[in-house]
Amino acid sequence: MTSARELLRATKAKIREVTPTQAEELRNSGAQLLDVREQDEFEQGAIPGAVHIPRGLLETSVEARLSDKSVPIVAFCAGGVRSAFAAETLAQMGYRDIVSMDGGFNQWKNEGRDWKVPSVLTAEQRNRYHRHLLLPEVGEEGQQKLLESKVLCLGAGGLGSPAALYLAAAGVGTLGIVDMDVVDESNLQRQILHNLDRVGERKVDSAKKTLVALNPDVNVVLHDMRLDASNVLNVIADYDLIVDGADNFPVRYLLNDASVKLGIPVVHGSIFRFEGMVTVFDPKSGPTYRDMVPEAPPAELAPSCAEAGVLGALPGVVGTLQAIEALKYLLGYGDSLAGRLLAFDATEMSFREYKINPDPANEIIWENRDRIEVADLDGLCAPVPLSS
């Protein structure tokens, strides 16, 4: 019979151990810290950036969370025992550069290195977001990112409705809603935030009722106003990302110039009859709306949905795609549509992709942000409500 002490001694003979000082140096040079303590230990204090997988779940979970087996890993527990066994297991699973931190989190903390009490999900949140937690690309860390994020939805209409619903359901912590209109019966063919009982209500109020009923975690901030040059910078400055559901060119150019000046990405969507388009404008790293549409067309060539009509389910597709792009951006995962325009044709059920190139003549760019003056452009085409 082998005692626990003998088993630990044999295990440590097979692995490499490092001190907390060496572990910190490895982390700073690109190694991944792996915390194998139990959930209750993790909740009391953790090292920022460490991946947390309790020792009992290591074999079944680690390959999904740490898929690249060539990346150096520093495993740690409270004192260095469980991490030693974890290091041996990971080596057997094919991880090529794995060490255990002797002394563990307790010594790391006692020596004055960085640690914090992490934000953790409640039991209710773990149940609500369970399907997110099962995704290695999201997990608890990603869900915490969403809960701490702030997204502004420009419009509570056709595009804003599905986008806001899915962002709220996903647990985006703060959702701003901009709209100056009231609910009309003609909206209900496509604007699924609202219902017949709310005809005549302010759209922002109706939207908040729906979103809070769906997910009480979400703080819904109302902006019952028309965006213009006097308020746009103040409105958007508090948000990480903007989902654009505007339906007229003056607002789109106004939003573009303000977002470029502040460096806030915009997930753009537009719809017309049976067709829709989605892209992402990230002013710090890619083309913007003025690169895609340098000049607005005359009003007679740019009818709104109220004038040209729209298939009721179409904004559901486009708005949902906007929500997906927003979630990807907030999570820092996947390839965004920045620099790419995704066009959808419902009549033939097809998607086409087009490249958007920066316009050399466009001077409203991030590098010129200090010289950008945001101005109203109401003369470009007939103004219509944001959410029509």
NURORO-815900 format. One record per residue (C-alpha): residue number from 1; residue in three letters; x negated, y negated, z. Coordinates in pm, whole numbers, m for minus. Layout:
<kolgus>
+-----+-----+--------+--------+--------+
:   n : res :     xx :     yy :     zz :
+-----+-----+--------+--------+--------+
: NUM : Ala :      X :      Y :      Z :
...
+-----+-----+--------+--------+--------+
</kolgus>
This chain:
<kolgus>
+-----+-----+--------+--------+--------+
:   n : res :     xx :     yy :     zz :
+-----+-----+--------+--------+--------+
:   1 : Met :      0 :      0 :      0 :
:   2 : Thr :   m130 :   m348 :    m92 :
:   3 : Ser :    m62 :   m627 :    156 :
:   4 : Ala :     55 :   m974 :     48 :
:   5 : Arg :   m283 :  m1119 :    146 :
:   6 : Glu :   m471 :   m863 :    m60 :
:   7 : Leu :   m238 :   m921 :   m355 :
:   8 : Leu :   m297 :  m1297 :   m336 :
:   9 : Arg :   m673 :  m1247 :   m312 :
:  10 : Ala :   m668 :  m1021 :   m618 :
:  11 : Thr :   m454 :  m1268 :   m810 :
:  12 : Lys :   m679 :  m1563 :   m728 :
:  13 : Ala :   m976 :  m1364 :   m851 :
:  14 : Lys :   m813 :  m1347 :  m1195 :
:  15 : Ile :   m720 :  m1715 :  m1234 :
:  16 : Arg :   m891 :  m2051 :  m1215 :
:  17 : Glu :   m807 :  m2295 :   m936 :
:  18 : Val :   m864 :  m2670 :   m932 :
:  19 : Thr :   m849 :  m2935 :   m660 :
:  20 : Pro :   m586 :  m3211 :   m669 :
:  21 : Thr :   m859 :  m3449 :   m788 :
:  22 : Gln :   m939 :  m3220 :  m1080 :
:  23 : Ala :   m567 :  m3167 :  m1146 :
:  24 : Glu :   m516 :  m3543 :  m1173 :
:  25 : Glu :   m806 :  m3570 :  m1416 :
:  26 : Leu :   m661 :  m3288 :  m1627 :
:  27 : Arg :   m321 :  m3459 :  m1629 :
:  28 : Asn :   m476 :  m3787 :  m1739 :
:  29 : Ser :   m650 :  m3606 :  m2025 :
:  30 : Gly :   m330 :  m3447 :  m2154 :
:  31 : Ala :   m258 :  m3139 :  m1941 :
:  32 : Gln :    102 :  m3067 :  m1843 :
:  33 : Leu :    183 :  m3037 :  m1473 :
:  34 : Leu :    419 :  m2750 :  m1390 :
:  35 : Asp :    605 :  m2758 :  m1058 :
:  36 : Val :    716 :  m2406 :   m952 :
:  37 : Arg :    869 :  m2502 :   m616 :
:  38 : Glu :   1235 :  m2445 :   m530 :
:  39 : Gln :   1502 :  m2703 :   m609 :
:  40 : Asp :   1534 :  m2827 :   m250 :
:  41 : Glu :   1157 :  m2884 :   m229 :
:  42 : Phe :   1158 :  m3070 :   m561 :
:  43 : Glu :   1440 :  m3298 :   m445 :
:  44 : Gln :   1234 :  m3410 :   m145 :
:  45 : Gly :    943 :  m3529 :   m359 :
:  46 : Ala :    786 :  m3468 :   m699 :
:  47 : Ile :    495 :  m3570 :   m919 :
:  48 : Pro :    614 :  m3795 :  m1205 :
:  49 : Gly :    599 :  m3622 :  m1543 :
:  50 : Ala :    579 :  m3269 :  m1405 :
:  51 : Val :    806 :  m3004 :  m1557 :
:  52 : His :   1005 :  m2835 :  m1282 :
:  53 : Ile :   1081 :  m2462 :  m1315 :
:  54 : Pro :   1136 :  m2269 :   m990 :
:  55 : Arg :    908 :  m1967 :   m963 :
:  56 : Gly :   1200 :  m1724 :   m975 :
:  57 : Leu :   1309 :  m1861 :  m1315 :
:  58 : Leu :    963 :  m1895 :  m1466 :
:  59 : Glu :    954 :  m1588 :  m1690 :
:  60 : Thr :   1299 :  m1653 :  m1837 :
:  61 : Ser :   1272 :  m2033 :  m1877 :
:  62 : Val :    915 :  m2139 :  m1940 :
:  63 : Glu :    892 :  m2060 :  m2313 :
:  64 : Ala :   1193 :  m2281 :  m2383 :
:  65 : Arg :   1054 :  m2570 :  m2178 :
:  66 : Leu :    685 :  m2532 :  m2269 :
:  67 : Ser :    681 :  m2379 :  m2614 :
:  68 : Asp :    323 :  m2471 :  m2715 :
:  69 : Lys :    107 :  m2212 :  m2543 :
:  70 : Ser :   m214 :  m2393 :  m2635 :
:  71 : Val :   m137 :  m2702 :  m2420 :
:  72 : Pro :   m333 :  m2697 :  m2090 :
:  73 : Ile :   m108 :  m2639 :  m1788 :
:  74 : Val :   m169 :  m2715 :  m1421 :
:  75 : Ala :     74 :  m2513 :  m1207 :
:  76 : Phe :    142 :  m2619 :   m850 :
:  77 : Cys :    370 :  m2534 :   m559 :
:  78 : Ala :    373 :  m2655 :   m200 :
:  79 : Gly :     37 :  m2507 :    m99 :
:  80 : Gly :   m110 :  m2306 :   m386 :
:  81 : Val :     26 :  m1954 :   m333 :
:  82 : Arg :    325 :  m1936 :   m568 :
:  83 : Ser :    137 :  m2134 :   m833 :
:  84 : Ala :   m144 :  m1876 :   m826 :
:  85 : Phe :    104 :  m1599 :   m908 :
:  86 : Ala :    266 :  m1827 :  m1166 :
:  87 : Ala :    m71 :  m1887 :  m1336 :
:  88 : Glu :   m134 :  m1513 :  m1364 :
:  89 : Thr :    212 :  m1458 :  m1510 :
:  90 : Leu :    169 :  m1738 :  m1766 :
:  91 : Ala :   m167 :  m1594 :  m1872 :
:  92 : Gln :      1 :  m1257 :  m1928 :
:  93 : Met :    265 :  m1434 :  m2139 :
:  94 : Gly :      1 :  m1577 :  m2369 :
:  95 : Tyr :    m59 :  m1926 :  m2230 :
:  96 : Arg :   m422 :  m1987 :  m2305 :
:  97 : Asp :   m528 :  m2264 :  m2065 :
:  98 : Ile :   m357 :  m2235 :  m1728 :
:  99 : Val :   m489 :  m2326 :  m1383 :
: 100 : Ser :   m341 :  m2340 :  m1033 :
: 101 : Met :   m376 :  m2645 :   m805 :
: 102 : Asp :   m520 :  m2534 :   m471 :
: 103 : Gly :   m349 :  m2711 :   m182 :
: 104 : Gly :    m44 :  m2783 :   m398 :
: 105 : Phe :    193 :  m3076 :   m371 :
: 106 : Asn :    132 :  m3115 :      2 :
: 107 : Gln :   m238 :  m3188 :    m45 :
: 108 : Trp :   m169 :  m3405 :   m350 :
: 109 : Lys :     69 :  m3615 :   m140 :
: 110 : Asn :   m158 :  m3624 :    167 :
: 111 : Glu :   m446 :  m3757 :    m44 :
: 112 : Gly :   m233 :  m4055 :   m149 :
: 113 : Arg :   m169 :  m3966 :   m512 :
: 114 : Asp :    144 :  m4078 :   m697 :
: 115 : Trp :    472 :  m3906 :   m617 :
: 116 : Lys :    835 :  m4008 :   m585 :
: 117 : Val :   1170 :  m3883 :   m466 :
: 118 : Pro :   1335 :  m3788 :   m797 :
: 119 : Ser :   1688 :  m3872 :   m901 :
: 120 : Val :   1885 :  m3549 :   m898 :
: 121 : Leu :   2223 :  m3452 :  m1033 :
: 122 : Thr :   2511 :  m3389 :   m796 :
: 123 : Ala :   2686 :  m3054 :   m797 :
: 124 : Glu :   2972 :  m3212 :   m992 :
: 125 : Gln :   2730 :  m3351 :  m1250 :
: 126 : Arg :   2554 :  m3017 :  m1285 :
: 127 : Asn :   2889 :  m2865 :  m1372 :
: 128 : Arg :   2995 :  m3148 :  m1603 :
: 129 : Tyr :   2670 :  m3155 :  m1800 :
: 130 : His :   2597 :  m2783 :  m1779 :
: 131 : Arg :   2582 :  m2737 :  m2156 :
: 132 : His :   2322 :  m3016 :  m2174 :
: 133 : Leu :   2119 :  m2860 :  m1896 :
: 134 : Leu :   2101 :  m2536 :  m2094 :
: 135 : Leu :   1925 :  m2720 :  m2378 :
: 136 : Pro :   1548 :  m2730 :  m2316 :
: 137 : Glu :   1535 :  m3050 :  m2521 :
: 138 : Val :   1770 :  m3218 :  m2271 :
: 139 : Gly :   1763 :  m3041 :  m1935 :
: 140 : Glu :   1794 :  m3228 :  m1608 :
: 141 : Glu :   1525 :  m3480 :  m1699 :
: 142 : Gly :   1699 :  m3569 :  m2024 :
: 143 : Gln :   2037 :  m3593 :  m1856 :
: 144 : Gln :   1889 :  m3833 :  m1603 :
: 145 : Lys :   1761 :  m4044 :  m1894 :
: 146 : Leu :   2112 :  m4061 :  m2036 :
: 147 : Leu :   2262 :  m4157 :  m1701 :
: 148 : Glu :   2008 :  m4438 :  m1670 :
: 149 : Ser :   2062 :  m4563 :  m2029 :
: 150 : Lys :   2260 :  m4865 :  m2145 :
: 151 : Val :   2430 :  m4866 :  m2486 :
: 152 : Leu :   2638 :  m5146 :  m2640 :
: 153 : Cys :   2920 :  m5044 :  m2874 :
: 154 : Leu :   3000 :  m5326 :  m3114 :
: 155 : Gly :   3370 :  m5275 :  m3181 :
: 156 : Ala :   3634 :  m5057 :  m3015 :
: 157 : Gly :   3791 :  m4953 :  m3343 :
: 158 : Gly :   3743 :  m4684 :  m3603 :
: 159 : Leu :   3370 :  m4628 :  m3555 :
: 160 : Gly :   3346 :  m4746 :  m3196 :
: 161 : Ser :   3615 :  m4503 :  m3081 :
: 162 : Pro :   3442 :  m4170 :  m3156 :
: 163 : Ala :   3098 :  m4312 :  m3078 :
: 164 : Ala :   3202 :  m4443 :  m2737 :
: 165 : Leu :   3397 :  m4126 :  m2652 :
: 166 : Tyr :   3102 :  m3896 :  m2722 :
: 167 : Leu :   2849 :  m4125 :  m2552 :
: 168 : Ala :   3069 :  m4140 :  m2244 :
: 169 : Ala :   3122 :  m3765 :  m2247 :
: 170 : Ala :   2745 :  m3714 :  m2276 :
: 171 : Gly :   2688 :  m3919 :  m1963 :
: 172 : Val :   2538 :  m4242 :  m2095 :
: 173 : Gly :   2540 :  m4438 :  m1771 :
: 174 : Thr :   2638 :  m4783 :  m1898 :
: 175 : Leu :   2855 :  m4846 :  m2202 :
: 176 : Gly :   2920 :  m5202 :  m2313 :
: 177 : Ile :   3224 :  m5261 :  m2536 :
: 178 : Val :   3248 :  m5573 :  m2754 :
: 179 : Asp :   3585 :  m5655 :  m2913 :
: 180 : Met :   3816 :  m5956 :  m2924 :
: 181 : Asp :   4124 :  m5787 :  m3069 :
: 182 : Val :   4442 :  m5631 :  m2932 :
: 183 : Val :   4575 :  m5282 :  m3000 :
: 184 : Asp :   4809 :  m5273 :  m3297 :
: 185 : Glu :   5019 :  m4979 :  m3407 :
: 186 : Ser :   4837 :  m4974 :  m3742 :
: 187 : Asn :   4511 :  m4904 :  m3554 :
: 188 : Leu :   4627 :  m4570 :  m3421 :
: 189 : Gln :   4574 :  m4386 :  m3751 :
: 190 : Arg :   4200 :  m4382 :  m3675 :
: 191 : Gln :   4114 :  m4569 :  m3352 :
: 192 : Ile :   4136 :  m4280 :  m3109 :
: 193 : Leu :   4039 :  m4478 :  m2798 :
: 194 : His :   4391 :  m4620 :  m2794 :
: 195 : Asn :   4749 :  m4492 :  m2789 :
: 196 : Leu :   5105 :  m4606 :  m2851 :
: 197 : Asp :   5162 :  m4707 :  m2488 :
: 198 : Arg :   4880 :  m4963 :  m2515 :
: 199 : Val :   5001 :  m5155 :  m2820 :
: 200 : Gly :   4951 :  m5523 :  m2740 :
: 201 : Glu :   4677 :  m5462 :  m2481 :
: 202 : Arg :   4325 :  m5600 :  m2520 :
: 203 : Lys :   4120 :  m5334 :  m2694 :
: 204 : Val :   3838 :  m5355 :  m2442 :
: 205 : Asp :   4083 :  m5285 :  m2158 :
: 206 : Ser :   4236 :  m4992 :  m2344 :
: 207 : Ala :   3890 :  m4855 :  m2424 :
: 208 : Lys :   3781 :  m4871 :  m2059 :
: 209 : Lys :   4090 :  m4680 :  m1944 :
: 210 : Thr :   4015 :  m4398 :  m2188 :
: 211 : Leu :   3642 :  m4380 :  m2118 :
: 212 : Val :   3667 :  m4390 :  m1738 :
: 213 : Ala :   3938 :  m4124 :  m1746 :
: 214 : Leu :   3703 :  m3907 :  m1955 :
: 215 : Asn :   3394 :  m3957 :  m1735 :
: 216 : Pro :   3395 :  m4156 :  m1410 :
: 217 : Asp :   3012 :  m4149 :  m1410 :
: 218 : Val :   3011 :  m4415 :  m1682 :
: 219 : Asn :   3003 :  m4786 :  m1602 :
: 220 : Val :   3206 :  m4953 :  m1877 :
: 221 : Val :   3116 :  m5321 :  m1922 :
: 222 : Leu :   3367 :  m5530 :  m2116 :
: 223 : His :   3281 :  m5813 :  m2354 :
: 224 : Asp :   3618 :  m5948 :  m2468 :
: 225 : Met :   3481 :  m6197 :  m2717 :
: 226 : Arg :   3381 :  m6265 :  m3072 :
: 227 : Leu :   3006 :  m6246 :  m3113 :
: 228 : Asp :   2848 :  m6564 :  m3242 :
: 229 : Ala :   2513 :  m6740 :  m3229 :
: 230 : Ser :   2592 :  m6892 :  m2890 :
: 231 : Asn :   2640 :  m6562 :  m2709 :
: 232 : Val :   2490 :  m6272 :  m2905 :
: 233 : Leu :   2143 :  m6282 :  m2748 :
: 234 : Asn :   2282 :  m6289 :  m2395 :
: 235 : Val :   2525 :  m6006 :  m2467 :
: 236 : Ile :   2281 :  m5761 :  m2625 :
: 237 : Ala :   1975 :  m5837 :  m2409 :
: 238 : Asp :   2080 :  m5601 :  m2129 :
: 239 : Tyr :   2108 :  m5291 :  m2349 :
: 240 : Asp :   1862 :  m5027 :  m2469 :
: 241 : Leu :   2045 :  m4958 :  m2795 :
: 242 : Ile :   2334 :  m5094 :  m3001 :
: 243 : Val :   2590 :  m4886 :  m3190 :
: 244 : Asp :   2718 :  m5109 :  m3471 :
: 245 : Gly :   3080 :  m5059 :  m3568 :
: 246 : Ala :   3130 :  m5405 :  m3717 :
: 247 : Asp :   3336 :  m5445 :  m4031 :
: 248 : Asn :   3211 :  m5770 :  m4181 :
: 249 : Phe :   2888 :  m5909 :  m4315 :
: 250 : Pro :   2856 :  m6223 :  m4096 :
: 251 : Val :   2852 :  m6014 :  m3778 :
: 252 : Arg :   2612 :  m5759 :  m3929 :
: 253 : Tyr :   2359 :  m6029 :  m4021 :
: 254 : Leu :   2406 :  m6202 :  m3685 :
: 255 : Leu :   2348 :  m5873 :  m3504 :
: 256 : Asn :   2047 :  m5792 :  m3720 :
: 257 : Asp :   1872 :  m6122 :  m3651 :
: 258 : Ala :   1940 :  m6105 :  m3277 :
: 259 : Ser :   1833 :  m5741 :  m3246 :
: 260 : Val :   1512 :  m5807 :  m3441 :
: 261 : Lys :   1432 :  m6105 :  m3219 :
: 262 : Leu :   1476 :  m5892 :  m2905 :
: 263 : Gly :   1340 :  m5566 :  m3049 :
: 264 : Ile :   1656 :  m5363 :  m2977 :
: 265 : Pro :   1732 :  m5071 :  m3214 :
: 266 : Val :   2070 :  m5057 :  m3390 :
: 267 : Val :   2255 :  m4745 :  m3502 :
: 268 : His :   2443 :  m4875 :  m3803 :
: 269 : Gly :   2759 :  m4724 :  m3948 :
: 270 : Ser :   2999 :  m4836 :  m4217 :
: 271 : Ile :   3309 :  m4689 :  m4386 :
: 272 : Phe :   3508 :  m4760 :  m4702 :
: 273 : Arg :   3807 :  m4561 :  m4824 :
: 274 : Phe :   3663 :  m4204 :  m4841 :
: 275 : Glu :   3295 :  m4288 :  m4794 :
: 276 : Gly :   3068 :  m4364 :  m4500 :
: 277 : Met :   2704 :  m4444 :  m4427 :
: 278 : Val :   2479 :  m4411 :  m4121 :
: 279 : Thr :   2125 :  m4527 :  m4054 :
: 280 : Val :   1905 :  m4656 :  m3772 :
: 281 : Phe :   1740 :  m4996 :  m3772 :
: 282 : Asp :   1445 :  m5005 :  m3532 :
: 283 : Pro :   1291 :  m5352 :  m3570 :
: 284 : Lys :    962 :  m5252 :  m3407 :
: 285 : Ser :    887 :  m4963 :  m3639 :
: 286 : Gly :   1106 :  m4960 :  m3949 :
: 287 : Pro :   1325 :  m5147 :  m4195 :
: 288 : Thr :   1625 :  m5348 :  m4079 :
: 289 : Tyr :   1965 :  m5443 :  m4216 :
: 290 : Arg :   1821 :  m5733 :  m4419 :
: 291 : Asp :   1584 :  m5488 :  m4589 :
: 292 : Met :   1880 :  m5274 :  m4694 :
: 293 : Val :   2116 :  m5561 :  m4783 :
: 294 : Pro :   1910 :  m5877 :  m4851 :
: 295 : Glu :   2219 :  m6077 :  m4949 :
: 296 : Ala :   2586 :  m6030 :  m4876 :
: 297 : Pro :   2818 :  m5978 :  m5172 :
: 298 : Pro :   3099 :  m6225 :  m5246 :
: 299 : Ala :   3410 :  m6178 :  m5034 :
: 300 : Glu :   3612 :  m6044 :  m5327 :
: 301 : Leu :   3357 :  m5763 :  m5371 :
: 302 : Ala :   3347 :  m5674 :  m5002 :
: 303 : Pro :   3702 :  m5593 :  m4888 :
: 304 : Ser :   3755 :  m5478 :  m4533 :
: 305 : Cys :   3923 :  m5155 :  m4431 :
: 306 : Ala :   4236 :  m5358 :  m4366 :
: 307 : Glu :   4237 :  m5456 :  m4733 :
: 308 : Ala :   4100 :  m5144 :  m4903 :
: 309 : Gly :   4219 :  m4870 :  m4667 :
: 310 : Val :   4031 :  m4582 :  m4506 :
: 311 : Leu :   4099 :  m4213 :  m4455 :
: 312 : Gly :   4189 :  m4177 :  m4089 :
: 313 : Ala :   3944 :  m3898 :  m4004 :
: 314 : Leu :   3648 :  m4057 :  m4187 :
: 315 : Pro :   3538 :  m4288 :  m3903 :
: 316 : Gly :   3546 :  m3983 :  m3677 :
: 317 : Val :   3268 :  m3826 :  m3884 :
: 318 : Val :   3061 :  m4143 :  m3917 :
: 319 : Gly :   3109 :  m4254 :  m3556 :
: 320 : Thr :   3011 :  m3910 :  m3431 :
: 321 : Leu :   2695 :  m3920 :  m3641 :
: 322 : Gln :   2619 :  m4258 :  m3484 :
: 323 : Ala :   2663 :  m4108 :  m3138 :
: 324 : Ile :   2425 :  m3824 :  m3227 :
: 325 : Glu :   2160 :  m4070 :  m3347 :
: 326 : Ala :   2206 :  m4274 :  m3028 :
: 327 : Leu :   2163 :  m3969 :  m2805 :
: 328 : Lys :   1853 :  m3858 :  m2997 :
: 329 : Tyr :   1698 :  m4201 :  m2953 :
: 330 : Leu :   1775 :  m4213 :  m2580 :
: 331 : Leu :   1634 :  m3863 :  m2530 :
: 332 : Gly :   1330 :  m3925 :  m2747 :
: 333 : Tyr :   1400 :  m3612 :  m2945 :
: 334 : Gly :   1424 :  m3528 :  m3316 :
: 335 : Asp :   1377 :  m3728 :  m3635 :
: 336 : Ser :   1588 :  m4043 :  m3643 :
: 337 : Leu :   1750 :  m4193 :  m3952 :
: 338 : Ala :   1519 :  m4495 :  m3929 :
: 339 : Gly :   1414 :  m4570 :  m4286 :
: 340 : Arg :   1676 :  m4328 :  m4422 :
: 341 : Leu :   2037 :  m4393 :  m4521 :
: 342 : Leu :   2273 :  m4097 :  m4488 :
: 343 : Ala :   2574 :  m4135 :  m4720 :
: 344 : Phe :   2886 :  m3920 :  m4679 :
: 345 : Asp :   3151 :  m3867 :  m4947 :
: 346 : Ala :   3463 :  m3704 :  m4804 :
: 347 : Thr :   3621 :  m3643 :  m5145 :
: 348 : Glu :   3351 :  m3395 :  m5242 :
: 349 : Met :   3233 :  m3321 :  m4887 :
: 350 : Ser :   2873 :  m3411 :  m4966 :
: 351 : Phe :   2586 :  m3585 :  m4792 :
: 352 : Arg :   2313 :  m3773 :  m4976 :
: 353 : Glu :   2005 :  m3935 :  m4832 :
: 354 : Tyr :   1835 :  m4250 :  m4960 :
: 355 : Lys :   1509 :  m4409 :  m4849 :
: 356 : Ile :   1516 :  m4766 :  m4718 :
: 357 : Asn :   1198 :  m4958 :  m4784 :
: 358 : Pro :   1092 :  m5283 :  m4614 :
: 359 : Asp :   1160 :  m5589 :  m4829 :
: 360 : Pro :    837 :  m5794 :  m4867 :
: 361 : Ala :   1049 :  m6109 :  m4899 :
: 362 : Asn :   1223 :  m6051 :  m4568 :
: 363 : Glu :   1078 :  m6283 :  m4305 :
: 364 : Ile :   1316 :  m6186 :  m4024 :
: 365 : Ile :   1092 :  m5916 :  m3881 :
: 366 : Trp :    962 :  m5820 :  m3537 :
: 367 : Glu :    623 :  m5980 :  m3602 :
: 368 : Asn :    799 :  m6315 :  m3661 :
: 369 : Arg :   1036 :  m6278 :  m3365 :
: 370 : Asp :    928 :  m6600 :  m3196 :
: 371 : Arg :   1027 :  m6797 :  m3506 :
: 372 : Ile :   1367 :  m6633 :  m3560 :
: 373 : Glu :   1662 :  m6865 :  m3507 :
: 374 : Val :   1991 :  m6680 :  m3475 :
: 375 : Ala :   2265 :  m6863 :  m3663 :
: 376 : Asp :   2627 :  m6802 :  m3758 :
: 377 : Leu :   2682 :  m6699 :  m4119 :
: 378 : Asp :   3059 :  m6729 :  m4148 :
: 379 : Gly :   3047 :  m6855 :  m4505 :
: 380 : Leu :   2926 :  m6525 :  m4650 :
: 381 : Cys :   3259 :  m6345 :  m4673 :
: 382 : Ala :   3604 :  m6348 :  m4523 :
: 383 : Pro :   3580 :  m6286 :  m4149 :
: 384 : Val :   3782 :  m5993 :  m4017 :
: 385 : Pro :   3815 :  m5842 :  m3667 :
: 386 : Leu :   3520 :  m5626 :  m3555 :
: 387 : Ser :   3733 :  m5318 :  m3514 :
: 388 : Ser :   3954 :  m5317 :  m3822 :
+-----+-----+--------+--------+--------+
</kolgus>
